[in-house]
């Protein structure tokens, strides 16, 4: 079974990793071992917009709703009854999703039903990560009372582990005593490794603009040093295993970077790739 922490699946020291990629053709599973991409196959045909590892399994936001594989990679993806979805994340032990109309709801696996948590009006949800919401009008935080405005504007992505970050059209911002600019540029994506993060500390993280990819190291954001500029210009998402970073490009190429900085590429032939997550399998204990 996947090893899980803080509603993110993180991969222990094992050679059995499976990355799930959301793209226009559907959800593809790619097996990763020894920092290389091996076999891969289309697991579920759909228009997939987002994918996340959660405590319930791997969930994906698609143009037809939310699908869930409860025991990846052994179980098929099944519809769990949500409208056309734009984003999905693990939250509070279950799945949180947003639809095209700004509705944010939480899945109850026992009832097999969704509970509305909030509705974002006059703006469009772009991304979710735990209780953070990136939207066209900025960043919001999900509370028991609904959504609380967290500031900024034109947010494309958010990352919750450690120090929260937001990728916006005006820069990459980190949340401390208010938002501070961490890097300049029109950022479209940001991701942080939950296993290396800690309260007040970012750990391993990546962010990207349409032209470049950045990594967090030595308490600063700097251009990615282990991948070619031509690849860095197309990164749309990142996910993490132990001593391994997995970057995804818009053209559907996986870039796997090991702890020594060695990068290996594998084109999966997936146009309109949007998101990636990873699960790992460890022996039963």
Buried (B, 14 or more C-beta within 10 A) or exposed (E): EBBBEEBBBBBBEBEBBBBBBBBBBBBBBBBBBEBBBEEBEBBBEBBBBBBBBBBBBBBBBBBBBBBBBBEBBEEEBEEBEBBBBBBBBBBBEBBBBBBEEBBBBBBEBEEEEBEEBBBBEEBBBBBBBBBBBBBBBBBBBBEEEEBEEBBBEBBBBBBBBBBBBBBBBBBBBBBEEEBEEBBEBBBBBBBBBBBBBEEEEBBBBBBBBBEBBBBBBEEEBEEBEBBEEEBBBBBBBBBBBBEBBBBBBBBBBBBBBBEEEEBBBBEBEBEBBBBBBBBBBEEEE
